[in-house]
């Protein structure tokens, strides 16, 4: 398996297997702690997609932007969501319509879509269907 670029940290990459483990761990973490939108972690401990990735890779749900591995897993989620047509085409140039996993998370109805997407992305990454 190839290494996965951390996107926001040039020159830092991680083995795909390690990123798949992080995605599965984040899915389990969200399933156990709950899901939220517009916040890495709320007062009850529920997390968004990026919060779950940060929580399992550095044990700090609010530390996404300083966490290269969480950013690499987020990069995989971008590829997975784009591959499966899960991003809405933007109606303008606003961030709210952007094709990033955080905005996709915020548009979901419940945690199950997010948990399932992370698990399926991990599986596709392990199978070499995402690189």
C-alpha positions as CSV (number, residue, x, y, z in Angstrom):
1,X,0.0,0.0,0.0
2,X,1.1,3.5,-0.7
3,X,1.7,6.3,1.7
4,X,-1.0,8.9,2.2
5,X,-0.1,12.6,2.1
6,X,-1.2,14.7,5.0
7,X,-2.4,17.5,2.6
8,X,-1.8,20.4,5.0
9,X,1.7,19.3,6.1
10,X,3.9,19.1,3.0
11,X,6.3,16.3,3.0
12,X,4.6,14.3,5.8
13,X,2.9,11.1,4.8
14,X,1.7,7.9,6.6
15,X,1.3,4.3,5.5
16,X,-2.2,3.6,4.2
17,X,-2.7,0.8,6.7
18,X,-2.1,3.2,9.5
19,X,-4.7,5.7,8.0
20,X,-7.2,2.9,7.6
21,X,-6.8,2.0,11.2
22,X,-7.3,5.7,12.2
23,X,-10.5,5.8,10.1
24,X,-11.9,2.7,11.7
25,X,-11.0,4.0,15.1
26,X,-12.6,7.3,14.5
27,X,-15.8,5.6,13.3
28,X,-15.9,3.5,16.5
29,X,-15.1,6.6,18.6
30,X,-17.9,8.6,17.1
31,X,-20.3,5.6,17.5
32,X,-19.4,5.4,21.2
33,X,-19.2,9.1,22.0
34,X,-21.8,10.6,19.7
35,X,-21.9,12.9,16.7
36,X,-22.0,16.7,16.4
37,X,-21.9,19.4,13.8
38,X,-20.1,22.7,13.6
39,X,-17.7,21.7,16.4
40,X,-14.8,19.3,16.8
41,X,-16.2,18.3,20.2
42,X,-19.2,19.6,22.0
43,X,-19.7,19.8,25.8
44,X,-21.1,16.3,26.0
45,X,-18.1,14.8,24.3
46,X,-19.8,14.2,20.9
47,X,-17.5,14.7,17.9
48,X,-17.6,15.7,14.3
49,X,-15.7,13.7,11.6
50,X,-12.6,15.7,12.1
51,X,-12.9,15.7,15.9
52,X,-13.1,11.9,15.8
53,X,-10.0,11.6,13.6
54,X,-8.1,13.9,16.0
55,X,-9.4,12.1,19.1
56,X,-8.1,8.7,18.0
57,X,-4.8,9.9,16.5
58,X,-3.7,12.3,19.3
59,X,-6.3,11.9,22.0
60,X,-7.4,15.5,21.5
61,X,-10.6,16.0,19.6
62,X,-9.9,19.8,19.3
63,X,-6.4,19.3,17.9
64,X,-7.2,18.5,14.3
65,X,-5.2,21.3,12.7
66,X,-2.0,20.5,14.5
67,X,-2.3,16.8,13.7
68,X,-0.7,15.5,10.4
69,X,-2.2,12.0,10.7
70,X,-5.7,13.3,11.2
71,X,-5.2,15.6,8.2
72,X,-4.0,12.6,6.1
73,X,-7.2,10.6,7.1
74,X,-9.3,13.7,6.2
75,X,-7.6,13.7,2.8
76,X,-8.7,10.0,2.3
77,X,-12.2,11.0,3.3
78,X,-12.2,13.8,0.7
79,X,-11.1,11.2,-2.0
80,X,-13.8,8.7,-0.8
81,X,-16.6,11.3,-0.7
82,X,-15.7,12.7,-4.1
83,X,-15.3,9.2,-5.6
84,X,-18.8,8.3,-4.5
85,X,-20.5,11.5,-5.5
86,X,-21.3,12.5,-2.0
87,X,-20.2,16.1,-2.3
88,X,-22.8,18.6,-3.4
89,X,-21.8,20.8,-6.3
90,X,-21.2,24.3,-4.9
91,X,-23.8,26.9,-5.8
92,X,-21.3,29.6,-5.2
93,X,-17.8,30.0,-3.9
94,X,-18.7,29.9,-0.2
95,X,-17.0,27.7,2.3
96,X,-20.4,26.3,3.3
97,X,-20.7,24.7,-0.1
98,X,-17.1,23.5,-0.3
99,X,-16.3,19.8,-0.8
100,X,-14.5,19.1,2.4
101,X,-15.4,16.3,4.9
102,X,-16.2,18.8,7.6
103,X,-18.9,20.5,5.5
104,X,-20.2,17.1,4.4
105,X,-20.4,16.0,8.1
106,X,-22.4,19.1,8.9
107,X,-25.0,18.3,6.3
108,X,-25.7,14.8,7.5
109,X,-28.9,13.9,9.4
110,X,-27.3,11.6,12.0
111,X,-24.1,9.8,12.9
112,X,-24.7,6.7,10.9
113,X,-23.9,8.2,7.5
114,X,-20.6,9.5,8.9
115,X,-19.6,6.3,10.8
116,X,-20.4,4.2,7.7
117,X,-18.5,6.5,5.4
118,X,-15.4,6.3,7.6
119,X,-15.6,2.5,7.7
120,X,-16.1,2.1,4.0
121,X,-13.3,4.6,3.2
122,X,-11.0,2.5,5.4
123,X,-12.0,-0.7,3.6
124,X,-11.5,0.9,0.2
125,X,-8.1,2.2,1.3
126,X,-7.0,-1.3,2.5
127,X,-8.2,-2.7,-0.9
128,X,-6.2,-0.2,-2.9
129,X,-9.3,1.5,-4.3
130,X,-8.3,4.9,-2.9
131,X,-4.7,6.2,-3.0
